[in-house]
Amino acid sequence: MSEQRNIVVIGASGAGLQATHYILKHILPALKARNDAKYHVYNISPSSQWYFRVASPRVATSTERMSTDRVLFDLHEGFKQYSKDDFTFIEASATGLEPSARRVLFRSNKGLDDESLSYHALVVATGSKTYFQAFSMSADARSTLDAISSTNDQIKAAKKIVIVGGGPTGVEFAGEVAEHRNGKPGWFSKVQPNVNVTLITSDKQLLPGLRPAIAKTAERKLNALGVKVVYNTRVTDSTQTEDGHTSLTLKNGDKLEADLYVPAYGVQPNSTWLPEQLLNEKGYLITNNSTLRVDIAGPRVYGFGDIASYSRNNFWDINMALPILATNLKRDLLSFNSLLPEEKPKGQDRLYTPDTKESMIVPIGSGGGVGAIMGWKVPSFFVWMLKGRDFMLGMSGLPTLHGENVKKEVKWTKEEAAI
């Protein structure tokens, strides 16, 4: 009887979906052709729905601007193309990892006890979550939908809105909120605000990943929509008042009161289920920054996407790292020798090098925005074309769900093929 070798992917957001589709389309056929064992691919995720969080600033502002049914995808639709003999989707939350036993623990949303699944290869792609529920989905879709609905209602009624965070999410959300409540400015005029929107950042500029001149353009676009930008400070305390407002204390001691307070800064890794010895001081999975392997967890374990220590928590890094994961995972699997299970493959690994060129696209309202690609500043209309129209739903949402963006196999070099 053939040995059972499971390839397990934990997580079904952007990174987990791409990894799963690539394995099924390109790696599994090569393994099956060897006929040395029985291979099966599993994906484990806490929900059968995927929230396309790239578009969350628009959806969280108002579902009139973009409805939730456009950004919430059924994973079963994306996976139905694969045979049950090859693939199984498990709707469950990962609860533990036992590297020495090479098994992952998980708990079904309907179950009370942990179950386990052994792995021959493991890709950890559980991603990250935002501090504000409407911007991401780390568990069930209902919680995120409720958060979106609540945020929509509060924006509709609010007179004072405070958003904290000068990165892409904060800037995009501020632009969406201000345009939704205040309308669009004229060619040479600002709006007359119906709502007071304040954007606070601890940095000296907005969008630190972009040059100061582009950041200043972002500020001007926000100002035209009625957004006030406050620099070099942070919120040190927030408390709910008796009348349902939020009282905010700033680092310099100043006080603000808001009908709606939105923390739109940073993310937290979805790593509480992982052993502490596998995590760095910030809670990210310690991943070899060159090969994407989790060396301390044993052979054929990889970190991919926001959860991994190599990542800068953006979609660019997922796309740039996929060829590295695809190449090294396939090499590790095809070179596996059951007599020497710890032996590393011969030949050359493909190495990940982060692209540090200025690359960020930030819509500010529905009319355009700011950004740069590969170090080149792009005009506002290009931002609208690439992202501002639908927040990349057509370019990245459905293609990722169905695996259309991994149709092409990554080609090996001669050195990499020497396994």
C-alpha positions in Angstrom: 0.0 0.0 0.0 1.4 3.4 -1.0 2.5 5.8 1.7 0.1 8.7 2.3 1.8 12.1 2.0 -0.4 15.1 2.8 0.4 18.6 1.6 -1.4 21.0 3.9 -2.0 24.8 3.5 -3.3 26.7 6.5 -5.2 29.8 5.5 -7.4 30.7 2.5 -6.9 34.5 1.9 -4.7 35.9 -0.8 -1.5 34.0 0.1 -3.2 30.7 1.1 -5.4 30.6 -2.0 -2.5 31.2 -4.4 -0.4 28.6 -2.7 -3.2 26.0 -2.8 -4.1 26.6 -6.4 -0.4 26.5 -7.5 0.2 23.2 -5.7 -2.9 21.6 -7.2 -2.2 22.9 -10.7 1.5 22.4 -11.0 3.1 20.5 -8.2 0.6 17.7 -7.5 0.6 16.5 -11.2 4.4 16.1 -11.1 4.3 14.2 -7.8 1.5 11.9 -9.1 3.6 11.1 -12.1 6.4 9.7 -9.9 3.9 7.2 -8.5 6.0 6.7 -5.3 3.2 7.6 -2.8 -0.3 8.8 -2.5 -0.5 12.6 -2.3 -3.4 14.7 -1.1 -3.7 18.5 -0.7 -5.6 20.0 2.1 -6.6 23.6 2.8 -7.7 24.5 6.4 -9.5 27.8 7.0 -11.9 29.0 9.6 -14.5 30.2 7.0 -15.7 29.0 3.7 -15.9 32.6 2.6 -13.0 34.9 1.6 -13.2 38.6 2.4 -11.3 40.6 -0.2 -9.9 43.1 2.3 -8.1 45.2 -0.3 -11.6 46.8 -1.0 -12.5 47.1 2.7 -12.0 51.0 2.9 -14.8 51.4 0.3 -17.1 48.7 1.7 -16.7 49.8 5.3 -17.6 53.3 4.3 -20.9 52.4 2.6 -22.3 49.3 0.9 -23.9 51.8 -1.5 -20.4 52.5 -2.8 -19.5 48.8 -3.0 -21.8 46.0 -1.8 -20.6 43.2 0.4 -21.6 40.5 -2.1 -18.9 41.8 -4.4 -16.1 41.3 -1.9 -17.2 38.2 -0.1 -16.3 35.0 -2.1 -17.4 31.4 -1.7 -14.2 29.3 -1.5 -16.1 26.2 -2.6 -16.7 27.9 -5.9 -13.0 28.4 -6.3 -12.1 24.8 -5.3 -14.8 22.9 -7.1 -12.6 22.5 -10.1 -10.5 19.9 -8.3 -11.2 16.2 -7.7 -12.0 15.0 -4.2 -9.3 12.4 -4.7 -6.8 15.2 -4.9 -8.1 17.9 -2.6 -10.1 18.5 0.6 -11.2 21.8 2.1 -11.6 21.8 5.9 -13.6 24.6 7.4 -11.9 24.8 10.8 -9.6 27.0 12.9 -6.0 25.9 13.4 -5.4 25.4 17.1 -1.9 24.0 17.3 1.2 22.8 15.5 3.4 19.9 16.6 6.6 20.0 14.5 8.2 16.9 16.1 5.1 14.8 15.2 4.6 16.7 11.9 0.9 17.3 12.5 -1.4 20.3 12.7 -4.3 20.5 15.1 -7.6 22.2 14.2 -11.1 22.5 15.5 -14.2 22.6 13.3 -16.6 25.5 13.9 -19.2 22.9 14.7 -17.0 20.8 16.9 -15.8 21.0 20.5 -12.6 18.9 20.3 -9.4 19.3 18.4 -8.7 17.0 15.5 -5.3 16.4 13.9 -3.9 16.0 10.4 -0.4 14.8 9.6 1.6 16.6 7.0 4.4 15.7 4.6 4.7 19.4 3.6 3.1 22.4 5.3 2.5 26.0 4.1 1.5 28.4 6.9 -0.5 31.3 5.3 -2.8 32.4 8.1 -2.1 36.1 7.4 -2.9 39.0 9.7 -5.8 40.9 11.0 -6.5 44.6 11.5 -7.4 46.3 14.7 -10.7 47.4 13.2 -13.0 44.5 12.4 -14.5 45.9 9.2 -11.1 45.9 7.5 -10.4 42.2 7.7 -11.9 38.8 8.5 -10.0 36.5 10.9 -12.8 34.2 11.8 -16.5 34.0 10.7 -17.9 36.2 8.0 -20.9 37.2 10.1 -18.7 39.2 12.6 -17.1 41.1 9.7 -20.5 41.8 8.0 -21.9 43.0 11.3 -18.9 45.3 11.7 -19.3 46.7 8.2 -23.0 47.4 8.8 -22.3 49.1 12.1 -19.6 51.2 10.6 -21.8 52.2 7.7 -24.6 53.3 10.1 -22.2 55.3 12.2 -20.6 57.1 9.2 -24.1 58.0 8.0 -25.0 59.7 11.3 -21.6 61.0 12.4 -20.7 64.7 12.6 -17.1 64.1 13.8 -15.0 61.2 12.6 -11.4 60.5 13.7 -9.3 58.0 11.8 -5.9 57.0 13.1 -3.3 55.7 10.7 -1.3 57.4 7.9 -0.8 54.2 5.8 -2.8 53.1 2.8 -5.8 51.9 4.7 -6.2 55.0 6.8 -5.7 57.3 3.8 -8.0 55.3 1.5 -10.7 55.1 4.2 -10.5 58.8 5.0 -10.9 59.6 1.3 -13.9 57.3 0.9 -15.6 58.6 4.1 -15.1 62.2 3.2 -16.3 61.8 -0.4 -19.3 59.8 0.7 -20.4 62.4 3.2 -19.1 65.6 1.7 -19.3 64.9 -2.0 -16.6 65.5 -4.7 -14.6 68.7 -5.0 -14.6 70.8 -8.1 -11.6 71.1 -10.4 -10.3 74.2 -8.5 -12.4 74.1 -5.3 -12.7 72.2 -2.1 -16.0 70.8 -0.7 -18.1 72.4 2.0 -17.9 69.7 4.7 -21.0 68.1 6.1 -18.9 66.1 8.5 -15.6 66.8 10.3 -13.1 64.1 9.3 -9.7 64.1 11.0 -6.8 61.8 10.0 -4.1 61.4 12.6 -0.7 59.9 12.0 2.3 59.4 14.2 4.7 60.0 11.3 5.9 63.3 9.8 4.1 62.4 6.5 1.3 60.3 5.1 2.2 57.0 3.3 5.7 56.6 4.6 6.5 54.1 1.7 6.2 57.0 -0.8 8.4 60.0 -1.3 7.4 63.2 0.6 6.2 65.0 -2.6 3.7 62.3 -3.3 2.6 62.3 0.3 2.0 66.0 0.1 -0.2 65.4 -3.0 -2.2 62.9 -0.9 -2.7 65.5 1.8 -3.9 68.1 -0.7 -6.4 65.6 -2.2 -7.7 64.7 1.3 -8.0 68.4 2.2 -10.0 69.0 -0.9 -12.5 66.4 0.4 -12.7 68.1 3.7 -10.2 65.9 5.7 -7.9 67.5 8.3 -4.5 65.8 8.6 -2.7 65.9 12.0 1.0 64.7 12.0 3.5 63.6 14.6 1.1 62.5 17.3 -0.8 59.4 18.4 -3.8 58.4 20.4 -2.8 57.4 23.9 -6.2 56.7 25.3 -9.8 56.2 24.1 -12.9 56.0 26.3 -16.6 55.7 25.6 -18.6 58.6 27.0 -22.1 58.3 28.5 -23.7 59.8 25.4 -22.1 57.1 23.1 -19.2 59.2 21.8 -15.5 58.4 22.0 -13.2 60.7 24.0 -9.6 60.5 22.7 -6.4 61.7 24.4 -3.4 62.5 22.2 0.2 62.2 23.0 0.6 65.9 23.6 -2.4 65.9 26.1 -4.9 67.3 23.7 -8.4 65.9 23.7 -10.7 65.1 20.9 -14.3 63.8 20.8 -15.6 61.7 18.0 -18.9 60.2 17.0 -16.8 57.5 15.3 -13.2 56.5 16.1 -11.5 54.2 13.6 -8.0 52.7 14.4 -6.7 52.1 10.8 -3.1 51.5 11.7 -1.0 48.3 11.5 -2.0 44.6 11.7 -1.6 41.7 14.0 -0.4 38.3 12.9 -2.8 35.4 13.1 -0.3 33.3 15.0 -1.7 32.6 18.4 -2.1 28.9 17.4 1.6 28.5 16.7 4.2 27.4 19.2 6.0 30.3 20.8 9.5 29.0 19.8 8.5 29.5 16.1 7.6 33.1 16.5 9.7 36.3 16.7 9.2 39.1 19.2 6.3 40.6 17.2 4.5 37.3 16.9 5.4 36.5 13.2 6.4 33.1 12.1 10.2 32.9 11.9 10.8 32.2 8.2 14.1 32.0 6.3 14.0 35.3 4.5 15.7 33.8 1.5 14.1 30.4 1.0 10.7 30.9 2.8 11.3 27.7 4.8 10.6 27.6 8.5 13.9 25.9 9.2 13.3 25.5 13.0 10.1 23.5 12.3 11.8 20.8 10.3 11.9 20.0 6.6 9.2 21.0 4.1 7.6 23.7 6.3 7.1 27.1 4.8 5.8 30.6 5.8 4.0 32.6 3.1 2.3 36.0 3.1 1.6 38.3 6.1 2.2 35.7 8.8 5.8 35.2 7.8 8.7 37.3 9.1 10.0 38.0 5.6 6.8 39.9 4.7 6.1 43.6 4.8 2.4 42.9 5.0 1.4 43.9 1.5 0.1 42.2 -1.6 3.2 43.0 -3.6 5.3 40.7 -1.3 2.9 37.8 -1.8 3.1 38.1 -5.6 6.9 38.5 -5.5 7.4 35.6 -3.1 5.1 33.1 -4.9 7.8 31.9 -7.4 10.2 31.3 -4.6 7.7 29.2 -2.6 6.6 27.4 -5.8 10.2 26.5 -6.8 11.5 25.4 -3.4 8.4 23.5 -2.4 8.4 21.5 -5.6 12.1 20.8 -5.4 11.8 19.6 -1.8 8.9 17.3 -2.6 10.4 15.8 -5.8 13.8 15.2 -4.3 12.3 13.5 -1.1 14.0 10.2 -0.3 12.1 8.2 2.3 15.4 6.5 3.3 16.9 9.9 4.1 13.9 12.0 5.0 15.9 14.9 6.5 18.2 15.2 3.5 18.1 18.5 1.7 17.7 18.6 -2.1 20.8 19.0 -4.3 21.1 21.9 -6.7 20.2 25.5 -6.1 17.4 27.0 -4.1 15.5 30.0 -5.5 16.1 33.0 -3.2 13.7 35.8 -2.3 14.9 39.3 -2.5 12.5 42.0 -1.4 11.8 44.6 -4.0 12.6 47.9 -2.2 11.6 50.1 -5.1 8.8 52.6 -4.3 5.6 50.8 -5.1 2.2 51.8 -3.6 -1.1 52.6 -5.2 -3.5 54.6 -3.0 -7.0 55.7 -4.2 -8.3 58.9 -2.5 -12.0 58.8 -3.2 -13.4 57.5 -6.5 -11.8 60.0 -8.8 -8.1 59.1 -8.6 -5.3 59.1 -6.0 -1.5 58.9 -5.7 1.1 56.3 -6.1 4.3 54.9 -7.6 5.2 51.6 -9.3 8.8 50.3 -9.4 10.1 53.7 -8.4 8.0 55.6 -11.0 5.4 58.1 -9.9 2.1 57.5 -11.6 -0.6 60.0 -12.4 -4.0 60.2 -10.6 -6.0 58.8 -13.5 -3.7 55.7 -13.6 -4.4 55.1 -9.9 -8.1 55.3 -10.8 -7.7 52.8 -13.7 -5.6 50.3 -11.7 -7.3 50.4 -8.3 -9.7 53.3 -7.7 -12.5 51.9 -10.0 -13.1 48.7 -8.1 -10.2 48.3 -5.7 -8.7 45.6 -8.0 -11.6 43.2 -7.7 -11.5 42.3 -11.4 -7.7 42.2 -11.5 -7.1 40.3 -8.3 -10.3 39.2 -6.5 -11.9 36.6 -8.8 -8.6 35.5 -10.4 -7.2 34.7 -7.0 -10.4 32.8 -6.0 -10.3 30.6 -9.1 -6.5 30.3 -9.4 -6.4 32.1 -12.7 -3.4 34.1 -11.7 -1.3 31.0 -11.2 -2.1 29.3 -14.5 1.5 29.6 -15.7 4.0 27.3 -14.0 7.2 28.9 -12.7 10.1 27.6 -14.8 13.2 26.2 -13.2 16.7 27.2 -14.0 19.2 24.5 -14.9 20.8 24.8 -11.4 17.4 24.5 -9.7 16.5 21.5 -11.7 19.5 19.6 -10.5 17.7 17.7 -7.7 
